[in-house]
Amino acid sequence: RIRPFLQAWFVPEGVTQSYYQYIRWRITQRFINANVHVLGTQSLLMGLGLKNKALGLGAALNWVMKDALGKLVRLIWASKMGRKF
């Protein structure tokens, strides 16, 4: 039920099957990149002297949530506006 809805919103019309393979790898790459970013940010904060692990983790998660919400908003905006060109 949800697949046609997602395809209507996020997949351009008339794409080939290879596009789905590209998207699958791109999503995997983005997921891994986000996780590496979290670990790197946490390590940076720990290296700067934050001894409290909860504080470092909270700061890293806050940073990631900010980035994730920004990407989600850009994705929705692009899916709406991209069809008008």
Distance bins in CASP14 RR format, pairs under 12 A and 6 or more apart:
PFRMAT RR
TARGET T0000
AUTHOR 0000-0000-0000
RMODE 2
METHOD distances of the structure
MODEL  1
1 7 0 0 0 0 0 1 0 0 0 0 0
2 8 0 0 0 0 0 1 0 0 0 0 0
2 9 0 0 0 0 0 1 0 0 0 0 0
2 10 0 0 0 0 0 1 0 0 0 0 0
3 9 0 0 0 0 0 1 0 0 0 0 0
3 10 0 0 0 0 0 1 0 0 0 0 0
3 11 0 0 0 0 0 1 0 0 0 0 0
3 20 0 0 0 0 0 1 0 0 0 0 0
4 10 0 0 0 0 0 1 0 0 0 0 0
4 11 0 0 0 0 0 1 0 0 0 0 0
5 11 0 0 0 0 0 1 0 0 0 0 0
5 79 0 0 0 0 0 1 0 0 0 0 0
6 20 0 0 0 0 0 1 0 0 0 0 0
6 23 0 0 0 0 0 1 0 0 0 0 0
6 75 0 0 0 0 0 1 0 0 0 0 0
6 79 0 0 0 0 0 1 0 0 0 0 0
7 13 0 0 0 0 1 0 0 0 0 0 0
7 14 0 0 0 0 0 1 0 0 0 0 0
7 15 0 0 0 0 1 0 0 0 0 0 0
7 19 0 0 0 0 0 1 0 0 0 0 0
7 20 0 0 0 0 1 0 0 0 0 0 0
7 23 0 0 0 0 0 1 0 0 0 0 0
7 79 0 0 0 0 0 1 0 0 0 0 0
8 79 0 0 0 0 1 0 0 0 0 0 0
8 80 0 0 0 0 0 1 0 0 0 0 0
8 83 0 0 0 0 0 1 0 0 0 0 0
9 75 0 0 0 0 1 0 0 0 0 0 0
9 76 0 0 0 0 1 0 0 0 0 0 0
9 77 0 0 0 0 0 1 0 0 0 0 0
9 78 0 0 0 0 0 1 0 0 0 0 0
9 79 1 0 1 0 0 0 0 0 0 0 0
9 80 0 0 0 0 1 0 0 0 0 0 0
9 82 0 0 0 0 0 1 0 0 0 0 0
9 83 0 0 0 0 1 0 0 0 0 0 0
10 19 0 0 0 0 0 1 0 0 0 0 0
10 20 0 0 0 0 0 1 0 0 0 0 0
10 23 0 0 0 0 1 0 0 0 0 0 0
10 26 0 0 0 0 0 1 0 0 0 0 0
10 27 0 0 0 0 0 1 0 0 0 0 0
10 72 0 0 0 0 0 1 0 0 0 0 0
10 75 1 0 0 1 0 0 0 0 0 0 0
10 76 0 0 0 0 1 0 0 0 0 0 0
10 78 0 0 0 0 1 0 0 0 0 0 0
10 79 1 0 1 0 0 0 0 0 0 0 0
10 80 0 0 0 0 0 1 0 0 0 0 0
10 82 0 0 0 0 0 1 0 0 0 0 0
10 83 0 0 0 0 0 1 0 0 0 0 0
11 17 0 0 0 0 0 1 0 0 0 0 0
11 19 1 0 0 1 0 0 0 0 0 0 0
11 20 0 0 0 0 1 0 0 0 0 0 0
11 22 0 0 0 0 0 1 0 0 0 0 0
11 23 1 0 0 1 0 0 0 0 0 0 0
11 79 0 0 0 0 1 0 0 0 0 0 0
11 83 0 0 0 0 0 1 0 0 0 0 0
12 19 1 0 0 1 0 0 0 0 0 0 0
12 20 0 0 0 0 0 1 0 0 0 0 0
12 22 0 0 0 0 0 1 0 0 0 0 0
12 23 0 0 0 0 0 1 0 0 0 0 0
12 78 0 0 0 0 0 1 0 0 0 0 0
12 79 0 0 0 0 1 0 0 0 0 0 0
12 82 0 0 0 0 1 0 0 0 0 0 0
12 83 0 0 0 0 1 0 0 0 0 0 0
12 85 0 0 0 0 0 1 0 0 0 0 0
13 19 0 0 0 0 0 1 0 0 0 0 0
13 82 0 0 0 0 0 1 0 0 0 0 0
13 83 0 0 0 0 1 0 0 0 0 0 0
14 20 0 0 0 0 0 1 0 0 0 0 0
15 21 0 0 0 0 0 1 0 0 0 0 0
15 22 0 0 0 0 1 0 0 0 0 0 0
15 23 0 0 0 0 1 0 0 0 0 0 0
16 22 0 0 0 0 1 0 0 0 0 0 0
16 23 0 0 0 0 0 1 0 0 0 0 0
17 23 0 0 0 0 0 1 0 0 0 0 0
17 24 0 0 0 0 0 1 0 0 0 0 0
18 24 0 0 0 0 0 1 0 0 0 0 0
18 25 0 0 0 0 0 1 0 0 0 0 0
19 25 0 0 0 0 0 1 0 0 0 0 0
19 26 0 0 0 0 0 1 0 0 0 0 0
20 26 0 0 0 0 0 1 0 0 0 0 0
20 27 0 0 0 0 0 1 0 0 0 0 0
21 27 0 0 0 0 0 1 0 0 0 0 0
21 28 0 0 0 0 0 1 0 0 0 0 0
22 28 0 0 0 0 0 1 0 0 0 0 0
22 29 0 0 0 0 0 1 0 0 0 0 0
23 29 0 0 0 0 0 1 0 0 0 0 0
23 30 0 0 0 0 0 1 0 0 0 0 0
24 30 0 0 0 0 0 1 0 0 0 0 0
24 31 0 0 0 0 0 1 0 0 0 0 0
25 31 0 0 0 0 0 1 0 0 0 0 0
25 32 0 0 0 0 0 1 0 0 0 0 0
26 32 0 0 0 0 0 1 0 0 0 0 0
26 33 0 0 0 0 0 1 0 0 0 0 0
27 33 0 0 0 0 0 1 0 0 0 0 0
27 34 0 0 0 0 0 1 0 0 0 0 0
27 71 0 0 0 0 0 1 0 0 0 0 0
27 75 0 0 0 0 0 1 0 0 0 0 0
28 34 0 0 0 0 0 1 0 0 0 0 0
28 35 0 0 0 0 0 1 0 0 0 0 0
29 35 0 0 0 0 0 1 0 0 0 0 0
29 36 0 0 0 0 0 1 0 0 0 0 0
30 36 0 0 0 0 0 1 0 0 0 0 0
30 37 0 0 0 0 0 1 0 0 0 0 0
30 67 0 0 0 0 0 1 0 0 0 0 0
30 68 0 0 0 0 0 1 0 0 0 0 0
30 71 0 0 0 0 1 0 0 0 0 0 0
30 72 0 0 0 0 0 1 0 0 0 0 0
30 75 0 0 0 0 0 1 0 0 0 0 0
31 37 0 0 0 0 0 1 0 0 0 0 0
31 38 0 0 0 0 0 1 0 0 0 0 0
31 64 0 0 0 0 0 1 0 0 0 0 0
31 68 0 0 0 0 0 1 0 0 0 0 0
31 71 0 0 0 0 0 1 0 0 0 0 0
32 38 0 0 0 0 0 1 0 0 0 0 0
32 39 0 0 0 0 0 1 0 0 0 0 0
33 39 0 0 0 0 0 1 0 0 0 0 0
33 40 0 0 0 0 0 1 0 0 0 0 0
33 64 0 0 0 0 0 1 0 0 0 0 0
33 67 0 0 0 0 0 1 0 0 0 0 0
33 68 0 0 0 0 0 1 0 0 0 0 0
33 71 0 0 0 0 0 1 0 0 0 0 0
34 40 0 0 0 0 0 1 0 0 0 0 0
34 41 0 0 0 0 0 1 0 0 0 0 0
34 60 0 0 0 0 0 1 0 0 0 0 0
34 61 0 0 0 0 0 1 0 0 0 0 0
34 63 0 0 0 0 0 1 0 0 0 0 0
34 64 1 0 0 1 0 0 0 0 0 0 0
34 65 0 0 0 0 0 1 0 0 0 0 0
34 67 1 0 0 1 0 0 0 0 0 0 0
34 68 1 0 0 1 0 0 0 0 0 0 0
34 71 0 0 0 0 1 0 0 0 0 0 0
35 41 0 0 0 0 0 1 0 0 0 0 0
35 42 0 0 0 0 0 1 0 0 0 0 0
35 60 0 0 0 0 0 1 0 0 0 0 0
35 61 0 0 0 0 0 1 0 0 0 0 0
35 64 0 0 0 0 1 0 0 0 0 0 0
35 68 0 0 0 0 0 1 0 0 0 0 0
36 42 0 0 0 0 0 1 0 0 0 0 0
36 43 0 0 0 0 0 1 0 0 0 0 0
36 60 0 0 0 0 0 1 0 0 0 0 0
36 64 0 0 0 0 0 1 0 0 0 0 0
37 43 0 0 0 0 0 1 0 0 0 0 0
37 44 0 0 0 0 0 1 0 0 0 0 0
37 60 0 0 0 0 1 0 0 0 0 0 0
37 61 0 0 0 0 0 1 0 0 0 0 0
37 63 0 0 0 0 1 0 0 0 0 0 0
37 64 1 0 0 1 0 0 0 0 0 0 0
37 65 0 0 0 0 0 1 0 0 0 0 0
37 66 0 0 0 0 0 1 0 0 0 0 0
37 67 1 0 0 1 0 0 0 0 0 0 0
37 68 0 0 0 0 0 1 0 0 0 0 0
37 71 0 0 0 0 0 1 0 0 0 0 0
38 44 0 0 0 0 0 1 0 0 0 0 0
38 45 0 0 0 0 0 1 0 0 0 0 0
38 56 0 0 0 0 0 1 0 0 0 0 0
38 57 0 0 0 0 1 0 0 0 0 0 0
38 58 0 0 0 0 0 1 0 0 0 0 0
38 59 0 0 0 0 0 1 0 0 0 0 0
38 60 1 0 1 0 0 0 0 0 0 0 0
38 61 1 0 0 1 0 0 0 0 0 0 0
38 62 0 0 0 0 0 1 0 0 0 0 0
38 63 0 0 0 0 1 0 0 0 0 0 0
38 64 1 0 1 0 0 0 0 0 0 0 0
38 65 0 0 0 0 0 1 0 0 0 0 0
38 67 0 0 0 0 1 0 0 0 0 0 0
38 68 0 0 0 0 0 1 0 0 0 0 0
39 45 0 0 0 0 0 1 0 0 0 0 0
39 46 0 0 0 0 0 1 0 0 0 0 0
39 56 0 0 0 0 0 1 0 0 0 0 0
39 57 0 0 0 0 0 1 0 0 0 0 0
39 60 0 0 0 0 1 0 0 0 0 0 0
39 61 0 0 0 0 0 1 0 0 0 0 0
39 64 0 0 0 0 0 1 0 0 0 0 0
40 46 0 0 0 0 1 0 0 0 0 0 0
40 47 0 0 0 0 0 1 0 0 0 0 0
40 48 0 0 0 0 0 1 0 0 0 0 0
40 56 0 0 0 0 0 1 0 0 0 0 0
40 57 0 0 0 0 0 1 0 0 0 0 0
40 59 0 0 0 0 0 1 0 0 0 0 0
40 60 1 0 0 1 0 0 0 0 0 0 0
40 63 0 0 0 0 0 1 0 0 0 0 0
40 64 0 0 0 0 0 1 0 0 0 0 0
41 47 0 0 0 0 0 1 0 0 0 0 0
41 48 0 0 0 0 0 1 0 0 0 0 0
41 50 0 0 0 0 0 1 0 0 0 0 0
41 56 0 0 0 0 1 0 0 0 0 0 0
41 57 0 0 0 0 1 0 0 0 0 0 0
41 58 0 0 0 0 1 0 0 0 0 0 0
41 59 1 0 0 1 0 0 0 0 0 0 0
41 60 1 0 1 0 0 0 0 0 0 0 0
41 61 0 0 0 0 1 0 0 0 0 0 0
41 62 0 0 0 0 1 0 0 0 0 0 0
41 63 1 0 1 0 0 0 0 0 0 0 0
41 64 1 0 0 1 0 0 0 0 0 0 0
41 65 0 0 0 0 0 1 0 0 0 0 0
41 66 0 0 0 0 0 1 0 0 0 0 0
41 67 0 0 0 0 0 1 0 0 0 0 0
42 48 0 0 0 0 0 1 0 0 0 0 0
42 50 0 0 0 0 1 0 0 0 0 0 0
42 52 0 0 0 0 0 1 0 0 0 0 0
42 53 0 0 0 0 1 0 0 0 0 0 0
42 54 0 0 0 0 0 1 0 0 0 0 0
42 55 0 0 0 0 0 1 0 0 0 0 0
42 56 1 0 1 0 0 0 0 0 0 0 0
42 57 1 0 0 1 0 0 0 0 0 0 0
42 58 0 0 0 0 1 0 0 0 0 0 0
42 59 0 0 0 0 1 0 0 0 0 0 0
42 60 1 0 1 0 0 0 0 0 0 0 0
42 61 0 0 0 0 1 0 0 0 0 0 0
42 62 0 0 0 0 0 1 0 0 0 0 0
42 63 0 0 0 0 1 0 0 0 0 0 0
42 64 0 0 0 0 1 0 0 0 0 0 0
43 49 0 0 0 0 0 1 0 0 0 0 0
43 50 0 0 0 0 0 1 0 0 0 0 0
43 53 0 0 0 0 0 1 0 0 0 0 0
43 56 0 0 0 0 1 0 0 0 0 0 0
43 57 0 0 0 0 0 1 0 0 0 0 0
43 59 0 0 0 0 0 1 0 0 0 0 0
43 60 0 0 0 0 1 0 0 0 0 0 0
44 50 0 0 0 0 1 0 0 0 0 0 0
44 56 0 0 0 0 1 0 0 0 0 0 0
44 59 0 0 0 0 1 0 0 0 0 0 0
44 60 0 0 0 0 1 0 0 0 0 0 0
44 63 0 0 0 0 0 1 0 0 0 0 0
45 51 0 0 0 0 0 1 0 0 0 0 0
45 52 0 0 0 0 1 0 0 0 0 0 0
45 53 0 0 0 0 1 0 0 0 0 0 0
45 54 0 0 0 0 0 1 0 0 0 0 0
45 55 1 0 0 1 0 0 0 0 0 0 0
45 56 1 0 1 0 0 0 0 0 0 0 0
45 57 0 0 0 0 1 0 0 0 0 0 0
45 58 0 0 0 0 1 0 0 0 0 0 0
45 59 1 0 1 0 0 0 0 0 0 0 0
45 60 1 0 0 1 0 0 0 0 0 0 0
45 61 0 0 0 0 0 1 0 0 0 0 0
45 62 0 0 0 0 0 1 0 0 0 0 0
45 63 0 0 0 0 1 0 0 0 0 0 0
46 52 0 0 0 0 1 0 0 0 0 0 0
46 53 1 0 0 1 0 0 0 0 0 0 0
46 54 0 0 0 0 0 1 0 0 0 0 0
46 55 0 0 0 0 1 0 0 0 0 0 0
46 56 1 0 0 1 0 0 0 0 0 0 0
46 57 0 0 0 0 1 0 0 0 0 0 0
46 59 0 0 0 0 0 1 0 0 0 0 0
46 60 0 0 0 0 1 0 0 0 0 0 0
47 53 0 0 0 0 0 1 0 0 0 0 0
47 56 0 0 0 0 0 1 0 0 0 0 0
48 55 0 0 0 0 0 1 0 0 0 0 0
48 56 0 0 0 0 1 0 0 0 0 0 0
48 59 0 0 0 0 0 1 0 0 0 0 0
49 55 0 0 0 0 0 1 0 0 0 0 0
49 56 0 0 0 0 1 0 0 0 0 0 0
49 59 0 0 0 0 0 1 0 0 0 0 0
50 56 1 0 1 0 0 0 0 0 0 0 0
50 57 0 0 0 0 1 0 0 0 0 0 0
50 58 0 0 0 0 0 1 0 0 0 0 0
50 59 1 0 0 1 0 0 0 0 0 0 0
50 60 0 0 0 0 0 1 0 0 0 0 0
52 58 0 0 0 0 1 0 0 0 0 0 0
52 59 0 0 0 0 0 1 0 0 0 0 0
53 59 0 0 0 0 0 1 0 0 0 0 0
53 60 0 0 0 0 0 1 0 0 0 0 0
54 60 0 0 0 0 0 1 0 0 0 0 0
54 61 0 0 0 0 0 1 0 0 0 0 0
55 61 0 0 0 0 0 1 0 0 0 0 0
55 62 0 0 0 0 0 1 0 0 0 0 0
56 62 0 0 0 0 1 0 0 0 0 0 0
56 63 0 0 0 0 1 0 0 0 0 0 0
56 64 0 0 0 0 0 1 0 0 0 0 0
57 63 0 0 0 0 0 1 0 0 0 0 0
57 64 0 0 0 0 0 1 0 0 0 0 0
58 64 0 0 0 0 1 0 0 0 0 0 0
58 65 0 0 0 0 1 0 0 0 0 0 0
58 66 0 0 0 0 0 1 0 0 0 0 0
59 65 0 0 0 0 0 1 0 0 0 0 0
59 66 0 0 0 0 0 1 0 0 0 0 0
60 66 0 0 0 0 0 1 0 0 0 0 0
60 67 0 0 0 0 0 1 0 0 0 0 0
61 67 0 0 0 0 0 1 0 0 0 0 0
61 68 0 0 0 0 1 0 0 0 0 0 0
62 68 0 0 0 0 0 1 0 0 0 0 0
62 69 0 0 0 0 0 1 0 0 0 0 0
63 69 0 0 0 0 0 1 0 0 0 0 0
63 70 0 0 0 0 0 1 0 0 0 0 0
64 70 0 0 0 0 0 1 0 0 0 0 0
64 71 0 0 0 0 0 1 0 0 0 0 0
65 71 0 0 0 0 0 1 0 0 0 0 0
65 72 0 0 0 0 0 1 0 0 0 0 0
66 72 0 0 0 0 0 1 0 0 0 0 0
66 73 0 0 0 0 0 1 0 0 0 0 0
67 73 0 0 0 0 0 1 0 0 0 0 0
67 74 0 0 0 0 0 1 0 0 0 0 0
68 74 0 0 0 0 0 1 0 0 0 0 0
68 75 0 0 0 0 0 1 0 0 0 0 0
69 75 0 0 0 0 0 1 0 0 0 0 0
69 76 0 0 0 0 0 1 0 0 0 0 0
70 76 0 0 0 0 1 0 0 0 0 0 0
70 77 0 0 0 0 1 0 0 0 0 0 0
70 78 0 0 0 0 0 1 0 0 0 0 0
71 77 0 0 0 0 0 1 0 0 0 0 0
71 78 0 0 0 0 0 1 0 0 0 0 0
72 78 0 0 0 0 0 1 0 0 0 0 0
72 79 0 0 0 0 0 1 0 0 0 0 0
73 79 0 0 0 0 0 1 0 0 0 0 0
73 80 0 0 0 0 0 1 0 0 0 0 0
74 80 0 0 0 0 0 1 0 0 0 0 0
74 81 0 0 0 0 0 1 0 0 0 0 0
74 82 0 0 0 0 0 1 0 0 0 0 0
75 81 0 0 0 0 0 1 0 0 0 0 0
75 82 0 0 0 0 0 1 0 0 0 0 0
76 82 0 0 0 0 0 1 0 0 0 0 0
77 83 0 0 0 0 0 1 0 0 0 0 0
77 84 0 0 0 0 0 1 0 0 0 0 0
78 84 0 0 0 0 0 1 0 0 0 0 0
78 85 0 0 0 0 0 1 0 0 0 0 0
END
